[in-house]
Amino acid sequence: MVYEKCCISGCNTTRETHRLFRFPRNDNLRNLWMSFIVPTNPQLIVLSKEQLLNKRVCEKHFDIFQFDNEGRRLRYSYPSLLTDNEIAHGVPLTATGQPIRRYRGHASTVTCVKFNEESTMAISGSVDNTVAFWDTLSRRQEPVQVLKDAKDTITAVQVTNHEILTCSVDCHVRLYDIRVGKMTSDYIGQIVTFGSITHDGQCFVLSCADSTVKLFDKESGELLNTFSGHESKDLLLENAVNEKDSHIISGSANGEVFYWDLINSNCTRKLVHCKQKPVVTLSQHPTESYLLTACEDEVKLWGTKALEE
Ligand SMILES: [Zn+2]
C-alpha cells in the first residue's frame, strides 16, 4: 500500500519496519507538526487538510521526549525532525525556528540564564527574587527546584561543577553547595550587579552598584580587595577574570574597559571600546588571552596577551 510510507523527504520508511503516525486532526497540533516539517519538506505546504490527513510520519522523526516510558507516543507530541546527532546534543543543530522546550514558572521578568556543567539543567534568575532549576532532559514543565532565599531581584547566576553563586539587588550573594545542600549568604553592603568566580575557585569577584568591583575570599567571606575608577551608573555591569587569574576586568559607563592587578588593585590598562557609551557585558576566553566586549550594536574581540607581559 503506497500511502503507508513516511512522507518526510529522503525517508522511505514503511510500516513494515517502523510505526507510522497520522497527521493530527486537531488544527493547532497539526499546525505545530507543520512548523517543524515544512522547512525541510516544502512540498507538503500545498496539500489540503484532507490530503495531509492521508500522510504519515514515521517514529524516527520524533525525539525520545515525545514518548512515555512504555514507548507510547504522547498525546500532544510532534515530530521535531531532530537527527540522532541533534538528539544526542539535546538541541536542533539546524534551526527549525521552533524552541524544543518552554519553561514558564517565574512570576516576573527573567534576568539571567545558565546551563549547569553537565547541561542537564537550565538555571534561571528573576525579578521575582527566585532562582529556578529546569530539567532539560525531561518533558517536565515545572522547575525541579526553586531557591527562594533572596529578598530582591536576582541579577546574576554563576555555576561551577558543584556550586551555584547568586547575586541580588538585596545586597547579598549566596553560595549553594549542591553536594551537601548547604547555603552560605554574605552581606556585601551594595547592590551586586554581577558575580564571577576566579579560575582557582577561591574567590568571588563582585560588581557593585557603587562603581566598585570587590574581591572576596570564598571560604572566609573576607573582603580582599576593591577595584575602582570605572563608572557603573545604574547599569548592571559585568566583570571577568583573565585566564591566568592575575587581572580583574570590567566595562564602564564611559566606554572604557578596565584591567586591574588582582593583588595590588592598580589599574594596569584601559581599553577604549567606544567613547561615552556603556560597556556592560564582556567575556574572557577561559584559557587564552582573548576578551570579548560589547557596546550598543558592536562586539569587539581583543587579543590581550601584551597586557600580561
Ligand atoms: Zn520517516
Boltz pocket constraint, residues with backbone or C-beta under 6 A from the ligand:
constraints:
  - pocket:
      binder: B
      contacts: [[A, 6], [A, 7], [A, 8], [A, 11], [A, 12], [A, 13], [A, 57], [A, 58], [A, 59], [A, 60], [A, 61]]
      max_distance: 6.0
